[in-house]
Amino acid sequence: MALFRYTALSPAGETLAGTMEAGRAEDVVARLQEQGHLPVQVASGDAAGGEGVAALFRRAALDDAGVLQFTQQLATLLAAGQALDRALGTLVELPERPEGRRVIERIRDAVRGGLPLSAALEQQHGLFPRLYVNLVRAGEAGGGLQPALARLADHLERSAALRAQLVSALVYPVLLLVMVGAVIVLLLAFVVPQFDELLRSAEVTLPWYTEAVLATGLFLRTWGLPMFIAVGLGLLAALRHLRRPGPRAAFDAWLLDRPRLGPLAARFETARLARTLGTLLGNGVPLLASLGIARQSVANVALGEALAQATEDVKGGQGLGFALARTKRFPRLAVQMVQVGEESGELGGMLLKVADAFDAETRRALERALSALVPLVTLLMAVVVGIVIMAVLVPIYQLTSNAGVL
């Protein structure tokens, strides 16, 4: 008998953690399921010390695109009538990297050894997220593994598409900002100081803006590198400070209260929460258990705390829409659609509609903001370059004019 540490969700949505003696990890999973709990993680009790370090390397074996491809192909093979172990054997050669192939080999061998797919996925040390494992487990419990995998593949594909759209939309503005910043710094730090001695040696009264540009150039040339290092260290210290629970919660709450950024952040997080929760409910996971799992998908701490408060209200018998409305953190449209879903008995489907609506709205808002940012940055560069050129050329023009008069 070995000692195993487990984490599970009770039917009331509470997180349970403890230890249990058993011969195998699957025995612990079976006992927890017999008790009516939803197993989340089972690990050897004497292997906890090195698990975190090992997970850092194992997660790189199969990236997000690889997990999505694995899920889509497995759902397709199961829909075609293939047995699970044969489908996994077919998918062994799917990943290009040998590390990824070894992951699928371990899953196939565990399934052939009698483990359910969810337990085999859970043994991959965090490679498959908690949501993934629980959706597969719910599909196994309900006898619908293939539909669960199909819904999961759709969920992963939509999430990947949204991330790809955001990244592609941000690439050009970020690249433009970097190039503009580099051009301005090079112009002020290396070009402008070349004219400093010439202009100051001439018998010309320098305008105030020329003095300002020359002083800025000399300052950047002398203190630019130390200032850059200091700013970088300051940002690293600020990011490290924001990783602490208290400062992170305060910052996230402050962000939600901003006039323009707050609603955008709330819509983005609500879309991700609604899609996760709708997918869980669609696979037969109870509401309270789904809320406990879906909370892990919320990156904003303030919204996560609001969801925890709403979960307590749901435990007390309140409807989800009413509980979310009480927090005053979630968009009103999302709350109203949740209430309609509860009244019609189609909460899972309505949550997926909320996710689609808010994903589209978030994309439109970001596209509008980024489309306005590009000309703004271009205009800023033109203004700065124009000021620098005018600050240098006007004194030179005065100097040549005086020389012509003489």
N, C-alpha and C positions, 0 to 999 in steps of 0.2 A: 504494500500500500504506500502511496506517495501523497504528499501534501500539495494541494492546488489552491491558488488564490483565484477568486472569482469576483466578477462584477455583474449584476443583473438588475433588471427593472421589475418591480412588483406590479400586480394588476392595477394598483392605485397610482402607478407612475413614479413611485419612490425608488431611488437608487440604493441597491443593496450591495454590500461588499463584505467579504469574509473569506474563510478558508474551509476546505473540505478534504477529507481523506478519501482517496479512490484509487483504483488500479490504473485508470486511463482518464484523459481529459474529457473524452466523450461520455464517460460515466457521470462526471460532474454535470455536464450539459443535460443529460437525460434526467438526473435527479432534480435539477432546477426546473426543468419543463414540467415534471410530474407535480411539483409544488405550485405550478401556475405562474412561475416567473419567466421572464424573457432574458436568457443569457446574453451578456454583452461581451465579456472577455473571460477566458479561463487560461491561466498560466501556471507553470510549475512554481511551487512556493520557494524553491531554492535557486531559481533562475532569475529572480527579479533584479539582482544586482547588475548583471551585464546586459539586461534586455534593452535598455535605452541605447547603449552604444551599438549593439547589434542591429537595432532597428534603423539606425542612421544609414547603414550600408544596404540593408535589405530593401528599403523603400526605393532605392535607385534601380533595382533590378527590373522593374516594370513601371514605366511612367504613366501619366494620366491617359495619353493616347493609346498606350498598350492595354491598359485596363478596359478602356472603352471598346477597343477592337476585340479583345477577348470576350467581353460580355455580349457584343453583337453577334459574333460568330457562334458562341455557345447557344444563345437563344435561337439562332437560325437552325443549327444542327438538331437541337431538341425538337423544334417545330417540325422538322423533316422526319421525325420518328426515331432518331438514333438514341441508344441508351446513353446514360450520363458518362459512364466510364469510357465508352467507345468515342463519344464526342470529345472528351478531354484528351484522349489519345490522339485524335485527329488534330487537335489544337496545339500539341506539344511543339511542332515545328513552326508555329505562327510567329513568335517573336524573333527578331533579327539577332538580338544579343543572346549569348549562351546563358547569362544570368536569368533572363526572362524565361527561357525554355526550362531551366531547372525549377523555377517557381511552379510552372504548370505541371511539370513532372511530379513535384511533391504533392500538388493538389490531386492529380490523377491517382498516385499511389495511395494517398490517404483515403480516397473514395473507394478504391478497390479493396482496401483493408477494412471497409465497413463503416467509415465515418460519413455522416451527411456532408453535403457540399459546404454548408455554412460553417461547420466545425473545421473543415479542411482550409477554408479561406481564413478563418480566424487564426490558424496556426502560422500564418505568414507574417506574423509580427508587425502588424500595422500597415502592411502593403495595401490591403483593402479596407476602406474606411468603415467606421461603425455603422453608418447608414447602409452601406452596401451589404455587410454581413447580416444585419437585421432584416433587410428586405428579402434576402435569399432565405433566411430562416423562416420568415413569415410565409413565403411561397411554399416551402417544404411542408410546413404545418398545415397549410390549406390545400395541399395537393396540386398546386399550380405553380411549379417551379419555372416553367417556360414563360408564362405570362408575367411572372415577377421579374424575370431577367429581361424581358422585352420592355417593361416599364422602366426598369433600372437603366437599360441602355438608352432609352429616350431621355431620361433625366440627365444622364451623363453627357449625352450629345448636346442637349440644349445648354447645359452649363458650360461646356467647352466652346460652343458657338458664341455664347455671350462673352466669354473671356477673350476669344480671338477677335471679336469685333471691337472690344474695348482696347485691346493692345494695338490693333491695326489703326484705330482712330487716333491713338495717342502717339504713334511713332513719329509722324511728320511734325506735329507741334513741338514735341520734345526735342527732336533733332534740330528744328529751326531755332528753338531757344538756346540750345547749346552752341550752335554756330554763331548766332547773334552775339551771345555773351563772349565767345572766344574772339570774334572780330573786334568788338568794342574794347576788350582788355588789351589785345595786341596793338590796337590803334593808339590807345592812351598810354600804355606802358612802354612801347618801343618806337612808335613813329613820332608822337608829339614831343618827347624829350629831345629829339634830334634838332628841333627848331628852337629850343629854349635858349641856348647860348647865343644863337644868331639874333633872335628878337630882343634879348636883354642888352646885347652889346650895341644895338642900333639906337639912335637918338629918336625913338618913337615912343609916345605914350601908349602903353598897352591898354586896351579896353578891359573892363572888369571880367567879361566872360573869357577873354584870353588868359588872364591871370588865373581864373578858376580852372580852366582846362589844363594849363601848364602845371599848376599845383597838384591836380588830380593825377596827371601822368607821372610826375615825380614821386608822388606818394605810392602809387601802384608799383612803380619800378623798384622802390626801396623796401616797401612793406607788403607787397602783393603776396609773396610766397608765405611769410609768417601769418598773414591774415587769412589766407586760404586754409592753412593747416589749422588755425584756431577755429575757424568756422566749421571745418570738418569734424574736429574733436567735439565742438559744442553740439553739433547735430547728433553725433554718436551718443553723447551723454544724455541728450534729450530723448532719443529713441530708447535708450536703456532705462531711463526714468519712466517712460510711458509703458514699459512692459510690466511695471508693478501694478497690482490690482487697483489700488486706490487712485493713483494718478490716471491710469487708463480709463477707469470708470468716469472720473471727473472730466477728462478730455472728450470722451464719447458723448457724455451728456451735454457738454458745451457745444459740440459739433451739431447735435440734433436741434439745438436752439438757434442756430444761425439761420438768418432769413432765407438764403438761397441754397446753401450747402445742406442744411438740415433736412428739408423735404426730399432732396435728391438722395441723400444717404439713407433716409427712412424707406423710400420706395425701393432702392436697390436691395436692402436687407430684407424687406418684406417680401419681395419677389423670390428671393432665395429660400426664405422660411416657408412661404406658401407652397413652393414646388416640392420641397422636402416633405412637408407635412401632408400634402395631397398625395404624394407618391406612397408614403407609408400607409395612409388610410386606405388607398386603393388596393393595397396588398393585404389588407385585413388586420393590420396592427391596431390595437385599441387606441383610443384618443389620448388617454393619459400617457401611455407608453410612447406614443408618437410625439407628444409634446416634449417629453424628456429627451428623446433622441434628436428631434428637430432643433432643440435649443443649442446643440453643439454646432449647428451650421450658422448661427448668428455671430458675426464677428464683432458687432458693436455691443460693448458690455452693458450700456444703459438699456438697450433694447432687450438684451438677454435677461437682465434683471426684471424688466417689465413683463417678459414672457413667463418668467418664474412666478411672478405675482399673479398673472392670469391663470397659470396652471393650478395654483392654490385655490383660486376662485372656482375653477372647474371641478376640482376635488370636492368643494363644498356644495356642488349641485348647480352652479351657474352655467349658462351657455357660454360657448367660446367667444361668440361675437360680443356679448355683454362684458365678459371678462377682459377682452382686448380693449374695448371702449373705455373701461375704467382706468386703464393705465395712461390714457391720453398720449401715447407714444406712437401708435400705429396710424397710418393714413385712414381718414374717415371712409374713403371709398372701399378700402380693403375690409374694414370692419362691417360695413353695410353688406358687402357681398358675402362675407362669412355668415352673417345673420340670415340672409336669404338662403344660403346653402343649408343651414341648420333647419330652417322652416320647411324646406322642400325635401329634406332627407338626402341631399346630394352634396354633402360637405366636401368630400374628397374631390369631386369634379369641379366644384366651385372654386376651391383653393388653387387648382391648376389653372383655371381661367384668370384668377387674380394674378398668378405668377406670369402668365402670358401678357396680360394687360400692363403690369408694372415693368416687365422686361422691356416691352416696346416703348413705354413712356420714358424709361431711364435712358434707352438708346437715343431717342429723339432729343432729350434734354442735353445729353453729352455731345451729340452731333452739333446742336445749335451752339453750345458753349465753345466747342473746338473750332467751328467755322468762324466764330467771331474772334477767336484767339489768334488765328494765323494773320489776318490783316492788321490786328493790333500790334503784334510783335514786329511785323514788317514796317509799320508806321513808326514804331519806337526806334528801330534801327535807323531808319531814314532820318529821324529827328536828331539822334545822337551823332550820326556821321555828319549831318549838315552843320551842327553846332561846332564840331571839331574842325571841320574844313573852314568854316567862317572864322573861327577863332585864330586860325593860322594864316589864312589868306588875307584877311583885312589888314593886319599889321604889315605883311609883306607888300601889299599894294600901297600902303602909306609910305613905306620905306622907298619903294621904286619911284613913287610920285615925288618925294622930297629930293631923291637923287636926280630926277629929271629937271626939277626947278633949279637945282644947283648947277 
